[in-house]
Amino acid sequence: KRQQLHQWWQQRQCTSGLTLVTVEHLQAIRPRWRRQFDAILYFSKPDQRARQKIWAGLWPESLSIPDLDWRWVAKQLPLTGGEMAAIARTACLDLQARRRRTLTLKILRDAVALHHPALATALDCPPSP
């Protein structure tokens, strides 16, 4: 497997173009390989305020979202925008399969559990309205 990766890397270096490599932790890439990169871009996780805006903007207008407090959800789930979008897609597909148009905390919790099982319990005790 290591030899295949090395061959791939050599082919990429001989080809003009852009190659993007993504990892959660830079330490996952050996220093020898990192030194061969022209540039390394870092994308930090969004803060709570940004996550709140992302959560609120992920849903189709046709969806009813009566009682979800996105500020609380953002506080409970320290996720990236991509992770939030994947959870939202899962929740929307669940609603579509059930032929429903109302997003509930349970539907959201179930979608979170599919993507991040350890975080699902973070949504167990919502704040009182």
N, C-alpha and C positions, 0 to 999 in steps of 0.2 A: 504494500500500500504506500509506503514511504517513497518507493522508487517511482510509482505512478504519479504521485504528487510532484516529485522533482522533475519528471518529464513534462508534466503539464506546465510547471513554472518556467522551464526553459523555452517551451513553445510560446508562452505568453510574452516572454522577453524578446523574442524574435519577431513578434507581430506588432505593428503599430496599432495603437488603440488604448482604451482605458480598461483597466481591470480593477474591480472593486472587491475587496475581501472584507467580510464583516465578522466580528466576533464580539461576544459580550465582555470578555476580559482580554486586554492586550497581551497579558502573560500567557495566553493560550498559543501564541505564535512565538516560536523560538527566536531569540535575539538575532541569530544568524540570518533568518528570513526577514525579520523586521528591518535590518540594515539595508536590505535590497529594495525596500519600498521608496518611492520618490517622495511620498507625503503620507502622513497619517492624520486623519480627521477624527476628532472626538465629538461625540454627540451626547451631552448629558441628559439625564432623565428630566422631564418637565417638573417644575415645582407644583405645589398644591393648587395655586391659582391657575396655572396653565392647564393642569389636568382637569380642573373644573370646567374650563372653557372647552377643552377637547371633548370631554364626556357630553356636555350639553349640545355640541355641534355634530355629533356622530349620527344622529337619528333622523330618519325620513320625516318630513312634515306630516305625512299621513298617519303617523304613529301617535297615539295618545300616551302621555307620560304624566299622570296626575299627581303622584305623591313622592317622586324621587328627589332627594336633596343631593344635587350633584356636588355641592361643597363637601358634604359628609362622605360621599362615595370617593371623591378625590383624596380626601384625608386618609381614608381607610385602605386605599389601593395605590401604592406607589409604583405605578406602571409607566411604561413608555407609551407614546402615541400609537405606535404600531400594535402593541399589545392590547390597548384599549379598542382600537379599530377591529382587531380580530374578535374580541369578546362581543362587540356590538354586532358584527356580522353573524356570529353564532346565535345571539339572542334574536336577531331579526329572522333568521332562518327557522328558529324554534317557533316564533310567533306565526310565521307564514304556514308552517306545518300544522299548527293548531287552529289556523284560520282566525287568529285574534289580532287586534290592532292596539292593544293596551300593554305597555311595558310595565311589568311589576318588579318589585324587588326580588321576588322568587325567581322570575325568569332571568334577571340579571345575575343573581347568585348562582343559578345553575350553569349559566354560560361561563362565569368566572371559574367555577369548579372544574369545568372541562379543560380550561387552559392553564389554570393555576390552582390546583386542588388545595394547597396550603393556605391560600388567601380567601377561600370561599367563606370560612367562618368569620372573617373580618366584617362581613355584611349581616351577621346574625342579630345584632342589637341596634337597630336604627334609632336615631334620636326622636324624641317625642315631638309632634308638630306644635 
